[in-house]
Amino acid sequence: MTDTLSVSVRKPPAEQASTRRVWTVVLAGLGALLCSLDVVVVATALPALRADFGASLSDLEWTINAYNLVFACLTLTGAALGDRFGRRRMYVVGLAVFTLGSAASALAGGPGQLIGARMVQGAGAAVLLPLTLTLISEAFPAEKRGVAIGVWGGVTGLGVAAGPVLGGAVTEGLSWQWIFWLNVPIGLAMLPFAATKLHESYGTRPQLDLVGLVLAAVGLTGLAWAPVRAPQAGWGSVEVLAALAAGIVFTAAFLVWERRGARYPMLPLAHFRRRGFSTANAVAFLLFGSLLGALFMITQLFQIGLGYSPLEAGVRILVWNAMPLLVAPVAGALADRFGTRPFLLIGMLLMATGLALLAWQVEPGVGYGQLVLPLIIAGIGISMVFPSVANAVTSSVPLGDAGVAAGVNNALRELGGVFGVAVAALVFAQYGGYGSPAAFLDGCAPALWVSAGAAGAGAVVAAFAPSRARAVTQGS
C-alpha cells in the first residue's frame, strides 16, 4: 500500500520535467539578470562616483572594466568547473561569490577598493553567467530551446533596460552604494532555491585541463589589459606592449596545448571549424564592444552633455535599453523557425544605423527629441542579436559541449566589452574632455562613431553565418 500511495502522489515524469524547466528558466534568468544588470547599472552612477571619490577618467573606466576584465578572463574556467564538479553546484558557488563581491563594492571607501570588489563580482559572474545558458540547454530539447533562450535573452534585456533607470533612481534617491546593496538580498534569497530546484548535470570531461586554465587566463588578461591601460600609459609604452606580447604568446600557447597536449581540452578547437559557432562568437565580440562602448558614453552624455540628473538620464535611456525586454523573446522564438542568420544580420545593421545616427546628432545644442529615434533603432537591433547569438552558439555544438560553448561565447563578448569601453575612452580623450559640456560633446561624437563602426563590422560577419538548412546538414 505504501508503494501504491507513493506512486499515486508522485508527479508524472512529464510534469516533473515541466516543473524543472520552469525553475531552470527562472533561476537562470535571475542569474543572467544580476550579471547583466551590474554591467550597466554602474554606468549611470559614473558622474556621482567622479564627484564622490574625485575619480579620474581612468578610475571610471576601471569601475566598469575591472568587472568585465575578470569576467572575460575567468569565464572559460567557470564553464570548465561546472562541467567537472557539477553545473548546479558551481552555479551556487558563483552566485555566492557574486553576492559577496556586491557587499564589498557597497562598502568600498575609495576607487581602489571599489575596483577590487568589482573584480570579485566579475569572478562570481564568470562562473554564474555561462552556467545559466548551459542549464537551459540541458533542460530543454532542441525544438524548444529557442523559446527558452528567448526568455533568457528578454530577462537579460531587462537587466540592460533597468540598469540605467535603477542606477539613476538609487544614486539620486539614496546613494550609489545602494546599487550594490540591492544585489545582496536577491542573491541570498536565490541560493537555497538554486541548491534544491536545479537539476545537477556534468560535462563530458572527467578532469580539469589545469594547464589550459592557466594559459587561457594569462593570455586573455594580457590581451584585455593592453587596451584598458593604453589611454593612460600610451600604446607605445613598455607596459602596454608587454601586456600585448604576453597575451599573444600565452593565447598561442593555449591553442597549441588544446590541440596537441591536452588529454581533455577545455576548448575543442574543432568547434571553430563550424561556421555557425565561429561567426556567432565573432558577432558576440563586436556586439558587446559596440554596446558597452556606446553605453559608457551615452550615460554620461545625458548627464554631462545634456544636463539631466541620474534618474532623468536613466528614464530617457529606456527608449534604447528597454527594447531587448520587448523584442528578444519574440526574436528567440522566430529564430527556431527561420534560423538565426537573419536576426544576426538585420540586428547588427539596425544597431550600426542607430548608433551612426546618434553620433551624427551629437553636437552643441542637441536636444533629447533628436536622439529618440536613433536610440530606438539601435535598441531593436540589440534585441534581435542577444538571443540569436546565444541560440546559434549552443545549437552549433553537441549538447555535452554546451557549457564549453557558453563559456567561449561569454569570454569573447566580455572581452569585446573591455575593448569597446577602452577604445571609446581613448577616442573620447583624444577629441574631448570633461572641462565643459561642449568639450564633452566634442569627444562623445567620435567615440559613438567608433561604436557604430564595430556594429557595422558585426553585420559583415553575420552575413557569413550559415542558413538554418545549411547548418543542419553540415553541422555548422
N, C-alpha and C positions, 0 to 999 in steps of 0.2 A: 504493500500500500504506500509505503514511503517513496518507493521508486516511482509509482504512478503519480503521486502528488507532486514530486519534484519535476516530473516531465510535464505535468499539466500547467505548472506556473512558469516554467522556463519559456523565455521568448523564442519564437521560431527563428531559425538561422537568418532568414531574410530580414526579419525585424531587428535582430541583433546587429546585422551588418549596417542597416539603415541608421540605427541609433549611433553606432560607432562613427559612421561617416559624418553625421551632424556634429558630433563632438569634435571630430577632426577638423572640420571646416571652421568651427567656432574658435577653437584654441589656436589653430594655425593662423587664422585671420587676425586674432588678437595679438599673437606674437609678431606677425608682419606689421600690424598697426603700430605697435610700440617702436619697432625698429625704424620704420619709415617716418613716423612722427618725429623721432629725435634727430633725423637728418635735417628736417625743415623747421622744426619748432624754434630752434635756436636762432634761425636767420632773422626773425622779426625782432629779437632781443639784442641784436648786434649794436645798434646805437646806444642802448641802455648799458650794455657791458662796456662800451667805449667810454661812456661818461662815468660809470661807477668805478671802474678799475684804472681809468686813464690808459686804456688799451690802445696799442698801435694797430695799423693795418695788418701786420704780421700776426699779432695776437688774435685778431678777429678771424683771420684766415685759418689759424691753427685751431680755434674753437670748433670749427666745422670739420677741418681736415684731420685732426687727431682721431676723431671718431671714424672717419672714412678710411684713414690710412690703416689703422689696426684691423678694421673690418675687412678691408681688401686683402691684407697680408695673411690673416688667420682663417679666412672662410673655407679654404680648402682643407685646413686642419680640422675645422669644426665638422665638415661633412664626413671626413675620414673617421673621426672619433665616433660619430653617430653610426656609421657602418660597422665599426668594430665593437663598440660597447653597448649599442642599442640606441635607436633614434629617440624613443620616448625618454630614456634615462638622460641622454645628453641634451634633449630639449629642456628638461627640468634644470639641469646644471646651467645651461646658457641663460635661462630666464632668471635664475638666482643671481648669477654674476651681473647681468644687466641691471637688475633691481638694486644690487649693492652699489654699482657704479653710479646709478641715478642719485642715490642718497649722498654719495661722496661729492657729486657735482653740486648738489644743493648746498653743501656745507663748505664749498671752496671759498677761500678768503682772498684769492688773487688769480691772475691769469694762469700762472704756472700750475697751481693746484687744480684749477678747472680743467685745464688741458690734460693733466694726468688722470683725473677722474673720467674724462671723456674717453680716454684710451681704455679704461676698464669697461666702460659701456660698450665700446667697439668690440672688445674681446667677447663679451657676452652675446652681442648681436651676431658675431661671426659664427657662433655655434647655433644660435637660435634661428636666424632667418633661413639659411639653406634647408634646415630640417623641416620648416613649415611646408615648403614645397614638396619635399621628399615624402612627408607623411600623407599629403593629399594624393600624390602619385601612387603611393602604395595602397591607399584606401579605396580608390575609385578605378573602375575599369576604363579602358582607353576611350570608349564611346561616350562616357560621361565626364571624362576628366576636364574637357574644355570648359564646361559649365562651372565645375568646382573651381578651376583656376581663374575663371572669370570673376567669380565671387571673391576669391582671394585677391585678385587684382583690384576689384572695387573697394575692398577694405583697405588695401594698401593705398589706393587713391584717397580714401577717407583720411588717412594719416597725412597725406600730402595736402589735402584740402583743408583739414582742420588745423594743421600746424601753424600757419601764419596767423589765423584768427585766434587760436588758443594762445599762441605765444604773445600776441598783441594784447589780448584781454588780461592775461595773467600778469604780464610785465607792467601794464598800465594800472590795473586794479589792485595788484598785490606787490609782487617784486619778481625779478627774473628767476630767483631761486625756486619759486613755485612751479616753474616749467618742469623741473626735475623731480620735485616732491610728488607731483601728481602720478608719476610712474610707480612709486613705491607701493601704495595700497593696491593698485591694479595688479602689479606683479605678485605681491603676496597672496592676493585672492586667487590668482590663476594657478599657483604652484600645486595645491592639493588636487585640483581637477586634472591638471596635466599628468600628475603621477598616477591617477586612478582611471581616467577615462580614455586615454590614448592607447592604441594598440602598439605593443612592442614589436619592432622589426629590426633586422640586421642586413647589412650589405653582403656582398659575395666574397669579400676579402677577410680571411681569418686573422691576419696580422696587420699591424700598422706599418706603413712604409716610413720609418723614422728618418732615414737619410733624405727621402723625398720631402718630408715635412720641413726639415731644417733648410734644405736648398731652396724650396719654394718660398718660405718665409723671408729668408735673407734676400733672395732675388727680387721679390715683389716690394720689399721695404726699400731697397736701393732705387728701383725704378720709380717709386712713388715719392721718395724723399727728395729727389733731384728737382722736380718741378715745384714742389712746395717751398723749398728753400731758395730757389733761383731768384725770385723777386727781391730778396734781401741780400743774398750773398753774391748774386751775379751768375749768369750762365757759364762764364769762363773761370769761375773760382775753383780752387782745389777741392773744396767740399762737394760742390755740385758735380764736377767731373768725376771725382772718386766714387760718389754715390751711383752715378750712371754706369760707370765701368763695373762696379761691384754688382749692380743689378743685372747687367747684361751677362757677366761671367757666371753668376750663380744661377740665373734663369737658364742659360745654355747648359750648364752642368746638370740642372734638374731635368731638362728634356732628355739629355743623353742617358742619365740614370734611369728615367722612367722607361726609356726604350730598350735599354740593354742590361741594366743591372738589377732592377727591382724585381723581386720574386712576385710580390703582389702590388703592382703600381697603383698609386693613389690617383693617377691621371692616365688612363689608357689613351695613348696618342692616336690610336686608330679612330677614335671618335671624331677627330678633326678632319678625317677624310670624308665624313658625312657632310654634305653641303648644308643640310638643314641645321646641324649643330654649329658649324663654323660661322655661317652667316648670322645666325641668331645671336651668337656671342659677340660678334663684331658690332652688330646693331646695338646690343645692350651697352657696350663700352661707349659708343658715340652718343646714345640716348642720354645716359647719365652724365657724360661730360657736358653735353649741351644743357641739360635740365638744371644741374646743380650750379654750373657757371652762371646761367641766367638767373636762377633763384638768388644767388649771392648778391647780384647786382639789383634785381627788381625790388627786393625787400628794403634795401637801402634807398633806392630811387624814390619810393613813395614817401619815405620819411625825410631824407635829407634834401632830395631834389624838389619834391612837391610840398613838403612841409606838413604831412599828416602825422598824427600821433600813432603809436604802435598798433592800437586797436583799429583806428581808422584805416591804417595801411593794410592790416590783416583782412578786414572785411572787403576792401576793394580788390585785393588779390584773389578773392574767392572766384571771380569770373574765370580765372585761369585754373586755379588749383582744384575747384570743385568738379571739373569736367570728368576726371577719372572715376569719381564715385558714380556718376550718371551713365557714362558710356562704357567703361571697362567690362562690366558683367555682360552687356549685350555683345560687345566685340568678342569676348571669350566664347560665348555660345555660338555666334555665327562662324567663328574660326573652325569649329568642328564640322561645319557644313561646307564652307568654301575654301578651307585651308588658311594658313597663317600669312602667306606672302602678300596678298592684297592689303591686309591690315598693317603689316610692317611697312610696306612701301608708301601707301597713302598716308599713314600716320606720321612717318618721318617727313614726308613732303609738307603736310599741314603744319607740323611743328616748325620746320625751317621757314615756311612762309610767314607764320605768325610772328616769330622772333625777328625776322627781317623787317617786317612792317613796324614792329615795335622799335627796333633800332633806328629806323628811318624817322619816326615821330619824335624821338627823344632829342629835344633841343630847348633852349631857353624859351619860356612862355608856354610850354606844352601843358595841356590840361588832361584830367583823368578821362574825359569823354573820348579823347583821341586814342586812348590806349586800350579801350574795352574790346573792340573787335579783334585787334591782333592777339590779345590775351586769350580770347575765346577760341580763336583758330588754333593757336598753339596748344591750348588745353585739350581740345578734341583730338589733336594728333597724338599727344602723350597718352591719352586714354586708349587709343586703338593699339598702341605699341606695347603697353605694360603687360596685358595678359597674353598677347600674341607671342612675345619673346619667351615668356615662361613656358607656354604650351609647346612652342617649337623646340626648345631645348630638351625638355623632358620626354617628348614623344619621339625624338630622333635617336634615342639610345635604348637598350634593353631596360626593362623595369628594374632589374637589380642594380643598375648603374645610375638610377635616378638621383641618388644622393650625390654622387660624383658630379653629375651634370649640373645639378643645382648649385653645388659648391663652386664649380668653374664659372658659372654664369654670375653668381654673386660677387666672386672675386674680381671679375673683369668689369662689372658695372660699377662697383665701388672704386676700383682703380680709375675708371673713367671719370667718376665724380671728383676724385682727387685732382686729376689733371685738369678737369673743367674749371674748378674753383681756382687752381693755381694760375692757369692761363688767363682767366678773366681778371684776377687781381693784378697780374703782370701787365696786361694791356691797359687796365684802368690807371695804374700808377704811371704808365708811360705818357698818357694823354690828359690825365686829370688829377684830382686830389680832393681833400676834404676842406679846403680853405674857404669855399663858398658854395652855395647851391649851383651856381653857373659852372664852377670848376668841377663839381661832381658830375654834372651832365656832360661836360666835355670828355670825361673818361668813361662814363657809363655807355654811351652810344657805341664806341668802337668795341667795347667788351661784349655787348649784345650782338654785334655783327659776327664776332668770332663764334659765339654760341649758335647763331643761326647757321654758320658755315659747318659746324660739327653735325648739326641735324641734317643738313643737305648731304654731307658725306655718308651719313647713315642711310639716307634714301637710296644712294647709289649702291651701297652694299646690299640693301634689301631687295633690289631689283634682281640680284643673282640668287636669291633664295629659291629652293625648289618648289614647284607647284605641289599641291597635295597629292595628285595622282602619281607624279614622278617620285615623290618622297616615299610613297608606299611601295612602289615597285622596285626602287633602288635601295630602300633602306636609308635614305638620306634624311 
